[in-house]
Amino acid sequence: MTTMNDGLFFLYDEQEDTSTRFLSFVGKSNRFDLALVQTSRFYGKMMVLDLQSNRFALIGSDDLEEEGNLEYAFQINHEEADELRSFLNTLL
């Protein structure tokens, strides 16, 4: 562990190459502007960032199956979550 001058401790300080994909799509009720970040850090899950709402979630194919997960993570309604789920299913 490394100590900083002001008494704070780094728990880790690692650098990793990532793959980032920026996508935008329009559903029936909402537009989604997303950044999808792939890295080995999250055990096969993708970091999905909604650039409009400033919300993100670590999502794998199992998370798409969990009811209410997308609604909670992105604070969207059921219809919007279904559109996002369908879209993400094509990418995972």
Helices and strands as residue ranges (DSSP letters): E 2-3, E 9-10, E 19-26, E 31-38, G 40-42, E 46-50, E 55-59, H 61-65, H 69-74, H 78-89
